[in-house]
Amino acid sequence: MKITFAATAPAGPSALVVFAAKGAALSGAAALLNDAAGGAIARALATARFDGEAAAIVELFALPGTTATRVLVVGLGVADKADAAVFEKVGGAIAARLLTSGETDVTVDLGGVTAIALPLADAAARLAHGATLRAYRFDKYRTTMKPAQKPTLAGMAIVGAGTPADDLAALAAGVALTRDLVSEPANIIYPESFVDRVRATAPEGLIVEAFGEAEMTTLGMGALLGVSQGSEREAQVLTMRWNGDGDATPLVLVGKGVTFDTGGISLKQPPGMEDMKWDMGGAGAVAGALHALAARQAKVNVIGVCGLVENMPDGKAQRPGDVVTSMSGQTIEVINTDAEGRLVLCDVLWWAQETFRPAVIVDLATLTGAMIVSLGHERGGLFANDHGLAAQLSAAGDATGDLLWRMPMGETYDKLIDSPIADMKNVGPREGGSITAAQFIGRFIKPGVKWAHLDIAGMVWAAKDGALWAKGATGYGVRLLEKFVADNFEKS
């Protein structure tokens, strides 16, 4: 969908959007249209019991006094609380209503929208961003859709707000890349093709490199290689480097990239196993965030590292009870081969610290089902060894809607993963499973490094539509990371 900003409405037929705040208080443009229609809008809102709730819509057809093919009156909520999040939600609601409506163009008239919580031009940018995110579709394998199921909306003209200074197109492109990676089936996106996709879509200046299992063997990445040994697909460590701030110490973002997870010998139940194509959602989020930062030429040094692997159960697969040696030299008793993400992360995190010497490192992983039990599909879990870093990530989540909730860590939890025959085992008891998983990863963080672990198992895929996504891949984590970097590391 192409979005433009203009002073006046373009010529030609289109749908029209006007606004009303809480209490059905009409915007300037809506009031003028209501007068031209002989009060028809006000009567329709009263009949629909419309109160101006944010993103609520009343739709009118054949309205007198306008050539618009249809008119949408969209709620803004309490005007002085209509912030960036509200306008993103509004944009998403408009796109969702019109995307397959048969309309090809819509004019969004912000004229006379006043007393809101941000400048009108910024509101227009956020509305456009929300519409772009909600209009995303992954239809490439659907060949028999009926015409009424196909998207028709091709253009959105936003008038009456000027041209925004803040272009969010790069951020939306990063989210779209993540959604594409997460949506693709495992026969299309596997470790090597994940690397190829990221390399092919990389913005200018983003350095994309990768190495395979021969290098991992030389480095001693026994934990990661143990996960991969049952797969015909070769594991990869992907590095994306964006150098936008000279010699500054880089921030490192690490993503778990299990491109398909059968559970290995500890085989998952067949129902729902197809969902495990999105067990690389953490790596997808890191790739999308680096894409967004590079595309907008962010003044910051950030490195993204993804451990990419399949977890398969063939005759070469590792067994419960095997002991592997990680790159750090620490040994791990593998109690459950379905607790593989932490085995991937521990080697990748160690390598990233050895290679790039970061002061701050954040990892993202669809790590534990226990996280979904704890927080549902409303928030990702946040574990951290530094209160300031945790606060920064939480603030970024609140600002973007990629919400987080901080979880506890401590010595009593750490003891639960001690092994009788190795330095540690890869799972603790059933209770506190997401916490003991974080404790496991924490054993591979070097002293003095600020670290946070985001368990996003419940967030990368949605079973129903949301304000900014259709059911499927959400793109969770991209906007969170971009905001976290912009607010805390990027030069102004």
N, C-alpha and C positions, 0 to 999 in steps of 0.2 A: 504494500500500500504506500503510495506516494503522499507525503504530507507537505503542504506549503503554507506559508504565512503571508497574508495580504491585508491591504487597507480596506478593500471592498470585496464583496462576493463576486466570484467569477461568473461569467455569462453561462447560460445553459441550465437545463433542469437538473436539480439535485435535491436530496433530502436536506433539511435545515434543522439545526440544533440551537435552541435558546435555553435560558437558565432561570431557575427560581431558587431562592434561599429558603431557609426554615420559615414556616408559616405561609408558604406559597407566595412569598414576596417576589414579584417578577423583576428580572433584570430590565435594563433600559430597552434592549432589543426585543425582549419578550413583551414588555408593556406596549411598545409601538405596534407589534404584530397583533396583540390582543385587541387594540383599538381598531386596527384595520379589519379585523375579523368580527367586529361587533360584539366583543366580549366572549367569543367562543372559547378562547383558551381558559379564561377564568372559570367558565361554567364546566368545562371538561375536567379541570383540576378538582373542583368541588365534588363533581360526580364520582371521580376516582378516589376521593378522600386522600388526595396527594398533599403532603405536608412539607415537601422540600427536602426530605431525607437525602443525604449524600448518595449520589448515583442512582436514585430512584428515577424511573422514566414513565412519562405519560406520552403516548403516541397518538397523533391526530392525522387523519387523512382528509383530502379534499377541503382544506381549510380556506374559507373566503379571505380575500385580500392578499394572497401570496401565490406565486407560481411553483412553490416548492412541492415536490412529489409527495412528501410527508413531512410532518413537523414533530420533533422530539423535544419535549420540555424535560430538562434534566435537573435534578435536585443537587444543591451544593451544601446542604446542611446549614449549620449556624455560620453566617458569612465570615465573621472574624476568626473562626476556627478552620476555615477552608484553606488548608496548607498544601504542601507538595503532595503528600500522600492522598489527600482528598481528590486533587485534580488528576493524579494518576488513576485512581479508582474510577473517576468520572470518564476519563478517556477510555479505559478498559470497558466500561459499561456501554459506551457508544459503539465501540468496535464490535462487541459481542452481539448487540442488538441488530446491527446492520450488515455484518460480514457476509451472511448468506441470504440477505433479504431480497435480493434482486436489484438493489440500488448499486450504482457504480460510483457515485460521487456523493459527498456530504459536505455542506458548509456549516462550520461551527462558529456561531456569532457570539463573541465575548463582549460585544459592545454594551456598555452600561453595567457590567459586572463590577461592583465596587465594594469597598470596606472588607476585602478579603485579607488573609494572613500573609500574603506574599505579593510582590509586584505582579501586575497583570501579564507582562511578557514572560515572567518565570512560570506563572500558572499555565500559560499557553504551551510552554516547553514541556511541562510535566504532563499535561493532558495528552500532548502528542506522544510522549514516551509511553504512557499507559496504553494508548490505543495501539501503538506499534507492538508492544509486548503481548497484548491480548489477541492481536490479529495473527500471531504466529500459528502456523499449521504444519503438521508433518504428514503430508498426503502422498508422498512419492511412491508408495507401494499400493495405493488404492486406485484401481483401474476401472471399477464398475460403479462409481458414484453416480447417483441420479443428479440431474441439473440443479434441483433444489438444495442438494447437499454441498454444492461447490461454492467457494467464495466468489462473490461478485464485486465487493467494494474495492475499488482501485485507487481512489483519491479522496483526500480530506483537506479542505481549505479552512484554515483557522483565521478568522478576520476580527478586526477590532481590538487587537492586543499588541500590534507592532511585531517586530522580528526579534525573537529571543537571542540573548547573547550566549546562553548556555546550550550548546548542541549536544544532545544526549544520544546521537545516532551511534557513536562508537560503543557506548555502553549497551545499547540494544543489540548491536551486532555481536558483542561478546556473549550476551545471554542466548542469542539465537544459535551461536556455535555450540554452546554447552547443551542446549536442548537437542540439537541435531545429533551430537555424540551420544547422548543418553538414550535417544529414541531409536537409534540404529540397532538392528539385530546383531547378535554376536557372530554371525557368519559374514557380516560386513565390517563391523568394527571389532578388531582384535588387536593385540599389542602393536604389531607393525603397521597396520592400516590406521590405527589411532595416530601414530606418529606422522604418517603420510598426510592425513587429513589436516592436522595442525600445521604442518609445514606448508601445505598447499594454500591455506587460508591466512597465513601469517601476514600481518601488516608490515610495511617497510620498516626495517630497523630491528625487528624482533628476531633474535638469533635462536634458531631451533636446531638442537643436536640430540643424538640418541646413541646408546650403545647396547649391545646384546649380551648373550649368556657367556661368551668367551671372556669378555671383559669382567663380567660379574664373578666368574670363577677365579680370575686372577686377583680380584679385589677381596675375595672371601665372603661373598654375599650368600652364605649358606642358607639363611632363613628364607630369603626371596626365592632362591633356586629350588628349595624344597617344595614350595607351592607350585612352581612351574613344571616340575619334572614329570607330571602325569599328562602334560598337554603336548600336542603336536605343534602348537604355536609357540614360537620363541618369545620369551619375555624381553621387555625393553625398559630401559630407564631413559625417560624423556626429559630434556632440559630446555627451558625457554628463558632467554635472558633479555631483559629490557634495561638498557643503560641510558637513563635520561638525566643523570645527575653526576657526571664525572666520576670521581674516585670515591664517592660516598659508600660506606659499608652497606651491602645490599640487605634488604629484607628477603627472606626465603619463604615461599609458600609451597607446601608439599601435598600432593593428592594421591589417595589410594585409587588405583586403576585396575581392579579385577574385572576384566571385560566380560567374563562370564564365570559364575560361581556355582558349580554343582554341589559344593561341599566336599569334593574329593571322596576319599574312602568313607568319611563320615557323611554319607550322601544325604542331601536334603530330601524331603517329601516331594513327590512329583507335582501335586497341585500347587500352582503358583511359581514353579521353578523358572518359567519363562521370564518372570520379572527380574531375574538375576542378571539380565543384560545391563541393568542400570547400577550394578555394583561398582561401576567405575565413576559414579557421580561426583566423588571428591576430585578425581583427576579432571573430569569434565569442567568442574567449577574453576579449578586453577587455570586450565587452558583458556576458558572464557574470560577470566579476569585479566590474564596477561594480554590477550587479544585486545580487550577494551583499553587497557592502559597504553599499549603501544599505538593503537589506532588514534588516540587523542594526544599522543606525544607527551605523556605525563613526565613531569620533571622529578623523577625518582628512579632509583635503582632497585629493581625487583627481579628475583629469579624464581621461576616456577619449576618444580621437579615432580615428575609423576612416575610411580612404579607401576608398570603395566604387565599384566600376567593373566593367564587363564588358570582356573582351578578345576582340574579334570581327574576322573577316577580310573585311569587305565592301569595296566600291569606294572608300570614304572612309578606310579604315584606313591607318595610317602604314606606311611602307615601311622595310626595312633600308637604312641609309644616310642616313635623314632626320636632321636636326639640330633639336633642340627646346631652348627656353630655360626653365629651371626658375624657380620663384618667387624663388630666391636670386639669380638673374641668371647663374648658371653654365650653360654650354651643354653639351649631351649629344649625342654621335653615337650614334644607335640602331642598333647592329650587328645585334641580334637582338630581334625584337618579342616573343619568348617570355620575355625577361628583363624583364618588365613590372612586377613587384612593386616593384622598387627605384625605378622611375620614379614609381609612386604614392607610395611612402613618402617620397621625398626632398622632394616638395612639401608633404605633410601634416606631416612633421616640422618643416620650416622654418616653416610657418604656425603650428604649435603653439608653437614657441619664440617667435616674434614676438608671438603673442597672449597667452600665459599666463606667459611669463618663468620657466619652471621651473628649479630647480637640478638636478633629476634627471628623466631621461626614459628610458623603456624601450619598445622596440618588439618586436612579435611578428609573425612572418610565416612562412607556408609558402613559403619563398623559393627554395630550390634543390634539385634532385635530387641534386646533389653532396653535400648534407648527409646524405642517406640512404645514399649510398655510404660515407661516412665513419663514421657512427654507427648505421646500421641503423634499427630501430624501437624502440631501447632508451632513447635519450636525445635531447634537443634540443641544438642547438649554441648556445653562449654566447660572444658577442663583447662586449668592453667596453673603454672607455678609462679605467677606474678599478678598481683592484684591490679596494677595499673594497666597491664596488657588486657586482662579480662574486662576491665571497665571500657577500654577503647573498643573492643570487639562488640560488647553489649550495646554501646551507644550507636555503633554503625548498624547493628541489626535493628535497633529501634527506629533509626532514621529511614531505613530502606524497606522495612517490612520482612526482611529475612531474620526472623526473631531467634534469639538464643536464650538459654537459661543455664546459669552456672551451677555445676554439680560439684560435690565434695571430693577431695582426695586426702590421703593421709597414710601414715605408717601402718595402721591397723588393716587397711585395705591392701596395702602392698604385701604384707605377710601372706595373704591368701593365695599368692601365685608362686610361693616358694616350692621348689621341686625336691623330692628326696634323692634324685640322682643327677640333677643338672642345676645350673644357676637359677633357673625359673621354669615354670610350665606356662603354656600359652593360654590356659583358661583357669579361672578360679571356680568357686562354687556358683550355683545358679543365682543366688542372691547377689545383688550389686554387680551384675555382669558388665554393664557399661563402665562402671567405675574401675573394676579390676583390669579391664581392657586398657583404660587410660593409664593405670599404674604401670602396666606392662610397657607401654610406649615410653612413659616417663623414665624408665630405666636406661633409655638410649639417648637421653638429652644430656649434653655435657654441662658441667658446672659453669655458672655464669651466663648461660644462654636463656633468654626469656622465651618461654614456649607456651603455646596454647594448642589444644586438640579439640576439634569440632566434630562431634559425632552426629552426622546428618542423615542417618538411616531413614528417618521418617519424612524427609523433606524433599528429596530430589524427584519424586514421582507422586502424582496426585490421582486419586481414583475419581475425582469429580472436578468440575470447573472451579477456578478461583477468580478473584478480581482481575488478575493480570496474566492468567494462563488458562488454556483449555486443558481438560483432563489429559494427563500424560506427563511429560518432562516439564518441570517447573523452572529450571535454570537457577535453582536456589544456590546461593553462595557467591554468584558473580557480583551482584550489586553490593552485597555485604563487604566483600573483599575490596572492591573498587573504592567504596566510601571509607573503609578503614585505612587504606593507603592514602587517599586524598587528604583526609583530616589529620593524619598523624605522621606521615613520612614525606609527603610531597612538598617541594618548594613552591611558594606562592609566586 
